[in-house]
Amino acid sequence: MIVLFGNKAYYDILGYMVTTCPGCKTTSVMTVEQQRKKLTVYFIPTFDFSRKQYMYCGHCHERFEIDKSLQSTVKARLLSRKQMENLIQQLEMETPRYECANCEARVEAGMRFCPQCGNSLG
């Protein structure tokens, strides 16, 4: 009789937080996720044998394991997807927008020429 054993990792998104990435040193939205490894018998998941939490940087695409002693602190700072969307929308409304008078293209602050039409912005 042959018995097939194995394991498989499952990822659950716990929430989001804005913090400085230890890898690329930028302040960005980090996704906090939990990895659960399950024992499989005949490809059917049976029970968890390992749980770890990670922070994933959307900027540099690196994943960092969260130490068990910091997990409660991270949990207290988590934002839901809806809260994160509202925060981003609020920040976009507060950020001044600059447009080219000629072609109405969006331009960054401090630019001297429009990247679309080449018109002088000064």
C-alpha positions in Angstrom: 0.0 0.0 0.0 1.3 3.5 -0.9 0.6 6.5 1.2 1.3 9.9 -0.2 2.3 12.6 2.3 3.3 16.2 1.6 2.8 19.7 2.6 1.4 22.9 1.1 1.7 26.5 2.1 -1.5 28.7 2.3 -1.3 32.5 2.5 -3.9 34.7 4.2 -3.8 38.5 4.0 -4.2 39.9 7.5 -4.2 43.6 6.6 -2.0 46.5 5.4 0.2 49.0 7.1 2.3 52.0 6.0 5.9 51.7 7.2 9.5 51.9 6.1 10.7 48.8 4.2 13.9 47.3 5.8 15.0 46.3 2.3 14.6 49.3 0.0 14.2 52.0 2.8 11.1 53.5 1.2 8.0 54.4 3.1 5.2 52.4 1.4 2.2 50.2 1.9 3.2 46.8 3.3 0.9 43.8 3.0 0.9 41.7 6.2 0.2 38.0 5.4 0.2 34.8 7.4 1.6 31.6 5.9 0.1 28.3 7.2 1.8 25.1 6.2 -0.5 22.1 6.2 0.3 18.4 6.1 -1.4 16.7 3.1 -2.4 13.1 2.8 -3.2 12.1 -0.8 -3.2 15.8 -1.7 -5.9 16.6 0.9 -4.8 19.2 3.6 -5.2 17.8 7.1 -3.8 20.0 9.8 -1.5 23.1 10.3 2.0 22.3 11.5 3.6 25.8 11.0 2.4 29.4 11.1 4.5 32.4 10.2 3.7 36.1 9.5 5.4 38.1 6.8 5.4 41.7 5.6 5.5 42.1 1.8 6.8 45.4 0.3 4.9 46.4 -2.9 7.8 48.6 -3.9 10.8 46.2 -3.9 8.7 43.0 -3.8 10.7 41.6 -0.8 9.1 39.6 1.9 10.3 39.8 5.5 9.3 37.5 8.4 7.8 39.2 11.4 9.3 38.1 14.7 6.8 36.5 17.1 7.5 39.2 19.7 6.4 41.9 17.3 3.3 40.2 15.9 1.0 41.8 18.5 2.4 45.3 17.8 1.9 44.8 14.0 -1.6 43.5 14.6 -2.6 46.6 16.5 -1.4 48.8 13.5 -3.1 46.9 10.7 -5.6 48.6 8.4 -8.3 46.8 6.4 -8.4 47.1 2.6 -11.2 49.6 2.8 -9.4 51.7 5.4 -6.3 51.7 3.2 -8.3 52.7 0.1 -9.9 55.6 2.1 -6.4 56.7 3.3 -5.0 56.7 -0.2 -8.0 58.6 -1.5 -7.7 61.2 1.2 -4.0 61.7 0.6 -4.7 62.1 -3.2 -7.2 64.8 -2.5 -4.7 66.7 -0.2 -1.9 66.4 -2.7 -1.7 69.5 -5.0 -2.0 68.6 -8.7 -0.2 70.4 -11.5 -1.4 70.4 -15.1 0.0 71.7 -18.4 -2.0 74.8 -19.5 -1.5 73.7 -23.2 -2.5 70.0 -23.2 -3.9 69.5 -19.6 -1.5 66.6 -18.9 -0.6 65.9 -15.3 2.9 67.0 -14.4 5.0 66.7 -11.3 6.0 69.7 -9.1 9.2 71.3 -10.1 9.1 70.3 -13.8 10.0 73.0 -16.3 8.6 71.4 -19.4 5.5 69.3 -20.1 6.5 65.7 -20.9 3.5 65.3 -23.3 3.7 68.4 -25.5 7.0 70.0 -24.5 5.4 73.3 -23.5 7.2 75.5 -21.0 5.6 75.3 -17.6 7.3 78.4 -16.2 
